[in-house]
Amino acid sequence: MKFNDLIANQHVHEKKHVNSSNFNNAIREDAFDISTEEKIETISKHFKSILHTLGMDLNDESLRDTPSRVAKMYVNEIFGGLLPENFPDITLFENQYQYNQVLIEKNITLYSTCEHHLVPIIGKAHVGYISNGKVIGLSKINRIVQYFGRRPQVQERLTVQIAECLQRILDTPHIAVVIEADHLCVASRGIKDTSSTTITSHFIGKFLNDNNRNAFMSAIK
């Protein structure tokens, strides 16, 4: 089954359905009309202008290559989840042991970027599912979290995107996702509150049952 083919069209889907769902990134239909190299070149030029406007001397040896470094980082790394080709290769296995209980992977490292101020979101994701005949390689769960995290995000959307993606891939209605994260838009600017944490959750299928949901929440503590 070609899961990557399914995901490759995801951004077009997000644009077409942007008005019908709050859980799609606002990606333009022409987002892939220019190459990665062209994006890097354009961002580099704009970032050079930003630094110049701020009064920085770009002839300084330490700053000379900063616009290019930032552009490459934006396109290839921290916003790499905007490129469909970066969706991870998915490995599925038959549930040959007939394991029908909750599988949980907790404390998945999460780095994302707040789309309001473009500063980091740093936290942990906890993911659980009940097999409907297939199981997924554990590292692929981490990679799916990373893929959707590497976009300008809000935490509520990110939580649902991870859950809905796993629901499609595993063809199971039983998914749980909880994210706990610190937002530097709160900690490093504005109110400058370094002690608060934001928690979001998305439960579907059997996880809407109080017992299953409570068991999941107890396991990730």
Backbone as CSV, one residue per row, in Angstrom:
resi,resn,N_x,N_y,N_z,CA_x,CA_y,CA_z,C_x,C_y,C_z
1,MET,0.848,-1.192,0.000,0.000,0.000,0.000,0.882,1.239,0.000
2,LYS,0.654,2.175,-0.858,1.524,3.332,-1.037,1.072,4.476,-0.134
3,PHE,1.529,4.419,1.130,1.118,5.468,2.066,1.731,6.814,1.695
4,ASN,2.940,6.804,1.139,3.571,8.068,0.780,2.823,8.758,-0.357
5,ASP,2.210,7.968,-1.263,1.400,8.565,-2.317,0.202,9.273,-1.712
6,LEU,-0.367,8.661,-0.667,-1.501,9.267,0.007,-1.107,10.592,0.635
7,ILE,0.057,10.613,1.287,0.493,11.816,1.984,0.965,12.890,1.009
8,ALA,1.466,12.495,-0.157,2.003,13.463,-1.110,0.963,14.487,-1.541
9,ASN,-0.306,14.085,-1.542,-1.376,14.997,-1.943,-2.021,15.703,-0.753
10,GLN,-1.443,15.520,0.403,-2.074,16.011,1.616,-2.169,17.532,1.647
11,HIS,-1.137,18.231,1.169,-1.136,19.685,1.260,-2.177,20.308,0.342
12,VAL,-2.411,19.702,-0.812,-3.491,20.168,-1.668,-4.821,19.963,-0.957
13,HIS,-4.968,18.814,-0.321,-6.173,18.529,0.458,-6.361,19.581,1.540
14,GLU,-5.281,19.954,2.227,-5.379,20.926,3.306,-5.864,22.270,2.786
15,LYS,-5.364,22.670,1.623,-5.794,23.947,1.066,-7.266,23.894,0.657
16,LYS,-7.661,22.827,0.002,-9.036,22.729,-0.484,-10.040,22.691,0.666
17,HIS,-9.595,22.182,1.816,-10.511,22.022,2.924,-10.227,22.993,4.060
18,VAL,-9.448,24.037,3.779,-9.050,24.958,4.841,-10.237,25.646,5.480
19,ASN,-11.324,25.828,4.740,-12.485,26.499,5.297,-13.431,25.540,6.011
20,SER,-13.222,24.238,5.832,-14.129,23.269,6.433,-13.525,22.601,7.657
21,SER,-12.251,22.845,7.936,-11.609,22.236,9.088,-10.606,23.214,9.691
22,ASN,-10.533,23.217,11.007,-9.563,24.057,11.695,-8.241,23.337,11.884
23,PHE,-8.124,22.126,11.353,-6.946,21.312,11.625,-6.072,21.094,10.396
24,ASN,-6.175,21.990,9.432,-5.315,21.960,8.259,-4.428,23.197,8.258
25,ASN,-3.147,23.000,7.926,-2.261,24.158,7.798,-2.691,25.013,6.613
26,ALA,-2.530,26.310,6.742,-2.928,27.234,5.675,-1.846,27.278,4.605
27,ILE,-1.822,26.253,3.764,-0.803,26.118,2.720,-1.433,26.471,1.372
28,ARG,-0.786,27.364,0.639,-1.325,27.793,-0.644,-1.249,26.678,-1.686
29,GLU,-2.123,26.756,-2.679,-2.144,25.751,-3.735,-0.887,25.806,-4.593
30,ASP,-0.234,26.977,-4.665,0.969,27.104,-5.481,2.249,26.911,-4.664
31,ALA,2.108,26.301,-3.489,3.245,26.182,-2.576,4.419,25.406,-3.163
32,PHE,4.147,24.526,-4.122,5.202,23.667,-4.655,5.561,24.014,-6.097
33,ASP,5.208,25.232,-6.493,5.519,25.666,-7.857,6.982,26.059,-8.030
34,ILE,7.663,26.323,-6.923,9.096,26.633,-7.006,9.872,25.553,-6.272
35,SER,11.111,25.374,-6.665,11.943,24.304,-6.111,12.450,24.670,-4.717
36,THR,12.961,23.661,-4.036,13.564,23.881,-2.726,14.713,24.872,-2.816
37,GLU,15.516,24.746,-3.865,16.657,25.639,-4.040,16.202,27.085,-4.229
38,GLU,15.119,27.271,-4.976,14.592,28.621,-5.179,14.045,29.199,-3.874
39,LYS,13.421,28.368,-3.071,12.917,28.829,-1.778,14.066,29.290,-0.891
40,ILE,15.132,28.514,-0.858,16.294,28.877,-0.041,16.886,30.194,-0.507
41,GLU,17.019,30.354,-1.805,17.595,31.593,-2.347,16.720,32.800,-2.001
42,THR,15.412,32.667,-2.141,14.499,33.782,-1.867,14.488,34.141,-0.384
43,ILE,14.410,33.128,0.480,14.399,33.378,1.925,15.700,34.018,2.361
44,SER,16.818,33.568,1.791,18.118,34.148,2.117,18.152,35.641,1.809
45,LYS,17.623,36.017,0.665,17.598,37.434,0.281,16.748,38.245,1.250
46,HIS,15.589,37.701,1.581,14.700,38.429,2.481,15.288,38.532,3.887
47,PHE,15.933,37.464,4.340,16.499,37.511,5.681,17.696,38.451,5.738
48,LYS,18.426,38.540,4.647,19.514,39.519,4.579,18.955,40.921,4.728
49,SER,17.820,41.178,4.086,17.181,42.482,4.192,16.700,42.748,5.610
50,ILE,16.176,41.727,6.275,15.716,41.886,7.656,16.878,42.267,8.567
51,LEU,17.988,41.547,8.459,19.146,41.843,9.305,19.706,43.228,9.018
52,HIS,19.708,43.571,7.736,20.191,44.904,7.355,19.296,45.985,7.959
53,THR,17.984,45.774,7.908,17.036,46.737,8.467,17.211,46.873,9.972
54,LEU,17.564,45.782,10.633,17.797,45.815,12.075,19.105,46.517,12.435
55,GLY,19.911,46.809,11.426,21.153,47.533,11.672,22.393,46.675,11.751
56,MET,22.268,45.395,11.387,23.416,44.496,11.465,24.337,44.685,10.274
57,ASP,25.634,44.559,10.514,26.649,44.690,9.470,26.925,43.311,8.886
58,LEU,26.384,43.046,7.718,26.515,41.723,7.120,27.869,41.496,6.474
59,ASN,28.741,42.482,6.543,30.123,42.273,6.110,30.948,41.624,7.208
60,ASP,30.393,41.601,8.414,31.080,40.950,9.523,31.193,39.452,9.251
61,GLU,32.340,38.892,9.550,32.599,37.483,9.227,31.571,36.557,9.874
62,SER,31.141,36.881,11.102,30.212,36.024,11.821,28.810,36.061,11.224
63,LEU,28.462,37.185,10.582,27.108,37.367,10.060,26.983,37.122,8.562
64,ARG,28.117,37.076,7.873,28.111,37.073,6.417,27.243,35.959,5.832
65,ASP,27.316,34.779,6.389,26.586,33.637,5.835,25.304,33.314,6.608
66,THR,24.946,34.164,7.565,23.756,33.896,8.377,22.473,33.815,7.543
67,PRO,22.213,34.717,6.593,20.983,34.599,5.802,20.856,33.258,5.092
68,SER,21.943,32.771,4.539,21.916,31.482,3.846,21.699,30.341,4.827
69,ARG,22.364,30.421,5.990,22.199,29.369,6.996,20.754,29.298,7.482
70,VAL,20.171,30.466,7.737,18.785,30.508,8.210,17.834,29.952,7.148
71,ALA,18.055,30.338,5.892,17.183,29.868,4.807,17.223,28.346,4.681
72,LYS,18.414,27.776,4.720,18.540,26.319,4.636,17.885,25.642,5.835
73,MET,18.050,26.226,7.013,17.438,25.674,8.223,15.922,25.713,8.127
74,TYR,15.372,26.840,7.665,13.928,26.959,7.540,13.359,25.912,6.582
75,VAL,13.948,25.802,5.403,13.386,24.937,4.359,13.625,23.454,4.652
76,ASN,14.842,23.109,5.066,15.217,21.704,5.182,15.013,21.107,6.565
77,GLU,14.964,21.966,7.581,14.913,21.437,8.939,13.640,21.843,9.672
78,ILE,13.605,23.037,10.262,12.511,23.342,11.186,11.159,23.461,10.493
79,PHE,11.143,23.719,9.182,9.884,23.730,8.437,9.872,22.647,7.363
80,GLY,10.670,21.608,7.575,10.744,20.511,6.613,9.443,19.748,6.469
81,GLY,8.538,19.871,7.444,7.249,19.201,7.364,6.298,19.826,6.367
82,LEU,6.716,20.934,5.743,5.922,21.538,4.672,6.211,20.893,3.326
83,LEU,7.196,19.990,3.287,7.557,19.308,2.046,7.031,17.873,2.092
84,PRO,6.068,17.520,1.241,5.488,16.162,1.274,6.520,15.061,1.116
85,GLU,7.594,15.340,0.373,8.601,14.301,0.167,9.341,13.932,1.455
86,ASN,9.199,14.751,2.494,9.839,14.456,3.773,9.008,13.559,4.673
87,PHE,7.781,13.215,4.224,6.992,12.299,5.042,7.738,10.964,5.136
88,PRO,7.842,10.392,6.347,8.666,9.186,6.520,8.103,7.975,5.795
89,ASP,8.999,7.110,5.363,8.579,5.812,4.843,7.951,5.021,5.987
90,ILE,6.805,4.444,5.716,6.050,3.773,6.768,6.202,2.258,6.651
91,THR,6.500,1.629,7.777,6.595,0.179,7.841,5.467,-0.359,8.706
92,LEU,4.629,-1.208,8.115,3.548,-1.852,8.857,3.779,-3.358,8.904
93,PHE,3.299,-3.981,9.977,3.430,-5.416,10.143,2.067,-5.998,10.496
94,GLU,1.876,-7.257,10.138,0.677,-7.952,10.567,0.717,-8.132,12.084
95,ASN,-0.416,-7.971,12.700,-0.520,-8.168,14.149,-0.604,-9.664,14.434
96,GLN,0.505,-10.370,14.198,0.490,-11.828,14.260,0.297,-12.364,15.674
97,TYR,0.568,-11.542,16.675,0.372,-11.993,18.058,-1.043,-11.718,18.543
98,GLN,-1.862,-11.113,17.639,-3.251,-10.801,17.990,-3.328,-9.946,19.258
99,TYR,-2.377,-9.031,19.377,-2.363,-8.129,20.530,-3.483,-7.112,20.364
100,ASN,-4.442,-7.145,21.281,-5.636,-6.304,21.134,-5.797,-5.292,22.259
101,GLN,-4.687,-5.035,22.969,-4.707,-4.030,24.023,-4.062,-2.739,23.517
102,VAL,-4.005,-1.754,24.383,-3.447,-0.460,24.003,-1.925,-0.542,23.886
103,LEU,-1.392,-0.038,22.782,0.052,0.150,22.638,0.328,1.644,22.804
104,ILE,1.264,1.973,23.679,1.554,3.370,23.985,3.036,3.646,23.774
105,GLU,3.322,4.720,23.073,4.687,5.251,23.027,4.627,6.646,23.626
106,LYS,5.338,6.833,24.729,5.239,8.104,25.429,6.583,8.835,25.424
107,ASN,6.510,10.112,25.781,7.700,10.969,25.881,8.461,11.085,24.564
108,ILE,7.726,11.190,23.470,8.351,11.427,22.165,8.785,12.887,22.109
109,THR,10.052,13.117,21.857,10.567,14.477,21.819,9.908,15.266,20.693
110,LEU,9.428,16.450,21.035,8.732,17.292,20.066,9.380,18.670,20.003
111,TYR,9.770,19.061,18.799,10.179,20.434,18.516,9.289,20.958,17.403
112,SER,8.621,22.072,17.669,7.811,22.701,16.647,8.028,24.206,16.713
113,THR,7.227,24.945,15.948,7.384,26.396,15.879,6.009,27.049,15.919
114,CYS,5.823,27.965,16.859,4.564,28.694,16.965,4.370,29.546,15.716
115,GLU,3.230,29.409,15.067,3.017,30.144,13.827,2.670,31.616,14.058
116,HIS,2.445,32.006,15.309,2.107,33.392,15.605,3.337,34.288,15.734
117,HIS,4.415,33.748,16.315,5.627,34.538,16.507,6.881,33.854,15.953
118,LEU,6.718,32.656,15.404,7.836,31.876,14.838,8.954,31.665,15.852
119,VAL,8.551,31.281,17.066,9.509,30.872,18.091,9.191,29.433,18.492
120,PRO,10.126,28.739,19.151,9.967,27.301,19.368,8.840,26.903,20.313
121,ILE,8.292,25.732,20.014,7.444,24.953,20.917,8.243,23.696,21.243
122,ILE,8.464,23.430,22.526,9.310,22.307,22.935,8.540,21.449,23.927
123,GLY,8.446,20.160,23.644,7.695,19.324,24.566,7.794,17.847,24.274
124,LYS,6.765,17.134,24.701,6.677,15.684,24.547,5.310,15.308,23.989
125,ALA,5.293,14.301,23.131,4.042,13.750,22.622,3.892,12.320,23.143
126,HIS,2.666,11.958,23.450,2.337,10.602,23.900,1.274,10.053,22.955
127,VAL,1.528,8.886,22.398,0.651,8.331,21.368,0.262,6.907,21.737
128,GLY,-1.010,6.600,21.585,-1.475,5.243,21.817,-2.437,4.812,20.726
129,TYR,-2.492,3.515,20.465,-3.479,2.995,19.516,-3.819,1.551,19.845
130,ILE,-4.944,1.117,19.361,-5.358,-0.276,19.458,-5.403,-0.823,18.040
131,SER,-4.679,-1.898,17.791,-4.517,-2.428,16.445,-5.835,-2.910,15.866
132,ASN,-5.975,-2.671,14.572,-7.119,-3.188,13.821,-6.631,-4.234,12.810
133,GLY,-5.502,-4.877,13.146,-4.918,-5.890,12.270,-3.498,-5.576,11.838
134,LYS,-3.088,-4.305,12.002,-1.748,-3.889,11.630,-1.070,-3.216,12.809
135,VAL,0.258,-3.319,12.852,1.054,-2.558,13.816,2.110,-1.792,13.036
136,ILE,2.543,-0.676,13.603,3.489,0.204,12.934,4.842,0.140,13.633
137,GLY,5.935,0.206,12.872,7.253,0.279,13.473,7.320,1.448,14.445
138,LEU,7.829,1.206,15.648,7.768,2.221,16.697,8.415,3.534,16.292
139,SER,9.568,3.471,15.640,10.259,4.709,15.276,9.449,5.545,14.290
140,LYS,8.524,4.895,13.574,7.710,5.636,12.603,6.727,6.568,13.309
141,ILE,6.312,6.197,14.514,5.459,7.101,15.284,6.220,8.374,15.607
142,ASN,7.471,8.215,16.055,8.312,9.392,16.326,8.449,10.260,15.089
143,ARG,8.675,9.619,13.958,8.906,10.379,12.725,7.647,11.110,12.258
144,ILE,6.484,10.515,12.478,5.240,11.195,12.132,5.044,12.426,13.012
145,VAL,5.334,12.279,14.310,5.269,13.433,15.222,6.211,14.530,14.751
146,GLN,7.435,14.157,14.399,8.414,15.140,13.942,7.969,15.807,12.645
147,TYR,7.407,15.034,11.736,7.000,15.575,10.440,5.973,16.691,10.608
148,PHE,4.925,16.431,11.376,3.892,17.450,11.548,4.361,18.577,12.467
149,GLY,5.331,18.270,13.335,5.883,19.321,14.180,6.713,20.322,13.400
150,ARG,7.317,19.870,12.315,8.212,20.739,11.544,7.434,21.611,10.553
151,ARG,6.538,22.380,11.122,5.732,23.349,10.381,5.450,24.518,11.325
152,PRO,5.073,25.669,10.791,4.476,26.678,11.673,3.171,26.078,12.216
153,GLN,3.040,26.032,13.543,1.950,25.257,14.124,1.242,25.983,15.254
154,VAL,0.056,25.486,15.562,-0.575,25.674,16.863,-0.744,24.276,17.444
155,GLN,-0.646,24.172,18.754,-0.575,22.851,19.371,-1.851,22.045,19.179
156,GLU,-3.003,22.718,19.190,-4.266,22.010,19.018,-4.314,21.314,17.658
157,ARG,-3.916,22.038,16.613,-3.917,21.461,15.267,-2.935,20.299,15.171
158,LEU,-1.756,20.494,15.710,-0.722,19.464,15.647,-1.203,18.168,16.281
159,THR,-1.876,18.273,17.412,-2.371,17.092,18.115,-3.330,16.292,17.242
160,VAL,-4.246,16.983,16.602,-5.244,16.312,15.762,-4.598,15.756,14.494
161,GLN,-3.655,16.486,13.903,-3.002,16.012,12.682,-2.289,14.682,12.909
162,ILE,-1.596,14.555,14.024,-0.896,13.309,14.332,-1.901,12.174,14.467
163,ALA,-2.988,12.432,15.187,-4.004,11.396,15.404,-4.665,10.975,14.099
164,GLU,-5.045,11.949,13.283,-5.739,11.620,12.026,-4.812,10.896,11.054
165,CYS,-3.543,11.252,11.048,-2.585,10.568,10.169,-2.436,9.104,10.577
166,LEU,-2.276,8.852,11.862,-2.147,7.475,12.335,-3.425,6.681,12.106
167,GLN,-4.562,7.358,12.222,-5.839,6.684,11.966,-5.903,6.199,10.528
168,ARG,-5.457,7.028,9.568,-5.488,6.637,8.158,-4.490,5.515,7.877
169,ILE,-3.285,5.658,8.392,-2.234,4.701,8.090,-2.541,3.320,8.684
170,LEU,-2.969,3.311,9.943,-3.218,2.045,10.630,-4.616,1.499,10.359
171,ASP,-5.458,2.316,9.733,-6.840,1.920,9.455,-7.514,1.424,10.730
172,THR,-7.314,2.195,11.799,-7.950,1.887,13.070,-8.642,3.133,13.590
173,PRO,-9.815,2.978,14.179,-10.504,4.140,14.742,-10.090,4.453,16.169
174,HIS,-9.108,3.716,16.692,-8.784,3.819,18.112,-7.398,4.456,18.295
175,ILE,-7.377,5.764,18.473,-6.134,6.517,18.570,-6.224,7.502,19.729
176,ALA,-5.109,7.666,20.437,-5.005,8.676,21.494,-3.704,9.449,21.312
177,VAL,-3.778,10.761,21.390,-2.587,11.618,21.315,-2.700,12.698,22.390
178,VAL,-1.663,12.838,23.177,-1.559,13.923,24.158,-0.223,14.613,23.952
179,ILE,-0.239,15.931,23.943,0.996,16.719,23.821,1.112,17.643,25.024
180,GLU,2.290,17.645,25.636,2.635,18.582,26.698,3.804,19.413,26.191
181,ALA,3.660,20.735,26.183,4.708,21.545,25.574,4.841,22.910,26.244
182,ASP,6.068,23.420,26.187,6.364,24.790,26.589,6.443,25.649,25.335
183,HIS,5.824,26.805,25.380,5.788,27.719,24.245,6.683,28.919,24.545
184,LEU,7.723,29.105,23.736,8.623,30.220,23.990,7.990,31.575,23.682
185,CYS,6.861,31.568,22.955,6.143,32.826,22.773,5.553,33.296,24.097
186,VAL,5.386,32.370,25.041,4.937,32.715,26.392,6.131,32.908,27.322
187,ALA,7.151,32.042,27.173,8.266,32.036,28.115,9.312,33.107,27.841
188,SER,9.562,33.414,26.572,10.683,34.304,26.245,10.262,35.708,25.845
189,ARG,8.962,35.942,25.721,8.462,37.266,25.347,7.103,37.481,26.024
190,GLY,6.524,38.634,25.820,5.209,38.884,26.386,5.192,38.730,27.898
191,ILE,4.386,37.804,28.406,4.242,37.591,29.836,5.505,37.025,30.470
192,LYS,6.342,36.353,29.666,7.602,35.753,30.126,7.383,34.811,31.310
193,ASP,6.426,33.932,31.156,6.111,32.926,32.165,6.822,31.635,31.798
194,THR,7.837,31.273,32.574,8.641,30.091,32.255,8.153,28.829,32.975
195,SER,7.082,28.933,33.738,6.634,27.780,34.522,5.394,27.097,33.955
196,SER,4.714,27.717,32.990,3.467,27.141,32.482,3.729,26.134,31.374
197,THR,2.847,25.153,31.276,2.899,24.119,30.246,1.524,23.990,29.614
198,THR,1.491,23.807,28.291,0.233,23.639,27.574,0.011,22.161,27.266
199,ILE,-1.173,21.651,27.574,-1.512,20.244,27.339,-2.720,20.169,26.420
200,THR,-2.605,19.393,25.351,-3.715,19.153,24.434,-3.882,17.654,24.244
201,SER,-5.100,17.242,23.884,-5.362,15.816,23.703,-6.370,15.614,22.594
202,HIS,-6.300,14.413,21.989,-7.289,14.020,20.986,-7.511,12.520,21.129
203,PHE,-8.742,12.136,21.460,-9.096,10.734,21.662,-10.205,10.352,20.694
204,ILE,-10.052,9.206,20.055,-11.094,8.715,19.166,-11.287,7.211,19.393
205,GLY,-12.435,6.708,18.943,-12.714,5.281,19.063,-12.848,4.845,20.512
206,LYS,-12.208,3.747,20.863,-12.321,3.185,22.202,-11.719,4.087,23.274
207,PHE,-10.907,5.060,22.871,-10.323,5.969,23.853,-11.331,7.017,24.338
208,LEU,-12.505,7.049,23.729,-13.569,7.895,24.251,-14.235,7.256,25.461
209,ASN,-13.972,5.962,25.646,-14.433,5.258,26.838,-13.608,5.717,28.041
210,ASP,-14.286,6.032,29.129,-13.595,6.581,30.300,-12.489,5.660,30.802
211,ASN,-12.738,4.358,30.833,-11.746,3.431,31.366,-10.482,3.411,30.509
212,ASN,-10.644,3.329,29.183,-9.478,3.308,28.293,-8.723,4.633,28.336
213,ARG,-9.479,5.728,28.336,-8.835,7.036,28.389,-8.075,7.230,29.698
214,ASN,-8.676,6.837,30.800,-8.013,6.988,32.099,-6.788,6.102,32.204
215,ALA,-6.862,4.900,31.622,-5.702,4.003,31.624,-4.553,4.611,30.823
216,PHE,-4.896,5.206,29.689,-3.874,5.863,28.868,-3.239,7.019,29.635
217,MET,-4.048,7.857,30.256,-3.517,9.016,30.976,-2.663,8.568,32.161
218,SER,-3.051,7.492,32.810,-2.246,6.983,33.929,-0.900,6.467,33.459
219,ALA,-0.885,5.844,32.272,0.349,5.252,31.757,1.371,6.304,31.356
220,ILE,0.917,7.484,30.953,1.866,8.493,30.460,2.345,9.450,31.547
221,LYS,1.850,9.262,32.767,2.287,10.134,33.870,3.741,9.884,34.210
